[in-house]
Amino acid sequence: MRWPKAWTDPAALALLEGTAIGTLLIDNSDEFESVRARAGQEGFAVVHPDAPPDGVTIVRGAWPGVKRPHGGADAEAGPTGVPWVDSNGWRVRLAKAMHAGTAVWIEAAPPADDFLRPGAYLMAAADAAAYGGRWIVSLGDALAADLLAGKPPAAAAWKAIADAAAFFARHAPWDAYEPVANVALISDFAGKNEFFSQELLNLLARAGLHTAVWPKDRAGEVRGVRAVIYPDAQPPSPELLRKLTAFAAGGGLVIGRAGLLPAAKGIALVKMGDPYEVAQDAALRISHRYDLVRCWNAGAFGSYVAKSPDGGRAVAHLLFYADRGPNEASVRIAGRYREVQACEVTGPVRAEVLRQADAIEVHLPQVSQYVALELIV
């Protein structure tokens, strides 16, 4: 948690009693000396905001949710009219891939016009934790002041934060689960390729594709996905080219930049101009018949599926980015699963489960903005 600048009295630490928050990011200024001392005595780890603990990567993110113009009430939308959603999931996935073995903390402060919607804080926490990261709890000035004053709306927002922190602390083993994907993005994600590859990763998620992130200098044999995208401006190494052509020859789809890959069966050569167009084209080429997750009556929606290292369990994270969760949404998860348990951060959800030959369909009641489906293979 980033310590609010107005909380100079150590008594504010009482608000954290019983929560799963264990590390405080506190400035080194003299006004917080007593807070730092008390926090250390009470067992909190205290670090400077610019000096994270060893084994932690801090990534600057965006406040998650349906994007709205500054000062406006209507949502922004893309060329198709779908509401534009800001999510940090792709940032978490990328950071975990580029910095293997480290924890990823997302730095995303609430908007200046924060109006204390508890669901917004739930989404901030869930949007990072569902993908294996953690949101650095950041309170707007108004919320921080109202919490100290004991105002009920602030207390509700704080409860949403505490519930989410406790839930994901209890389910920490999920962080080690391996992503289930139908497409892989292979890039160095840096230098001249940084913007295009990272924006493409973002937009592939918005197109509904579940994408594995493979740094090209560490890419193993290409398998386990239906398609691979190689967007970089430089030719692949001879070894990577061998892997890509073998994957295509074996029935997979390789999407690459025209002029850098050979014209062969299974290799689609495209112009890497607009990452939005490349993402939409990839979704059409792969075909929605192979979607890992489909959701109806959900509004602005995102999902992430991961499987335990032994393959016996999986979890499907469902994120609903509107101001509140949907009423009676339905979700289809590809795969054969024997048992399904739905839960929110506050407890189990009674859901109707229909089993199909190669998938399950879950009919949800009114739910919050985050639901986890625990799946047993």
Secondary structure, DSSP 8 states (H G I E B T S, - for coil): -B--TT--SGGGGGGGTTSS--EEE---SGGGHHHHHHHHHTT-EEE-TTS--TTEEEEE----EE---TT-SS--B-TTS-B-EE-SHHHHHHHHHHTTT-EEEEE----TT----HHHHHHHHHHHHTTT-EE-----HHHHHHHHHT-HHHHHHHHHHHHHHHHHHHTGGGGG-EE--SEEEEE--SGGGHHHHHHHHHHHHHTT--EEEEEGGG--S--SSSEEEE--SS---HHHHHHHHHHHHTT-EEEEETTTS---TTEEEE----HHHHHHHHHHHH-GGG-SEEEES-SSEEEEEEE-TTSSEEEEEEEE-SSS--SS-EEEEES--SEEEEEETTEEE--EEEE-SSEEEEE--S--SEEEEEEE-
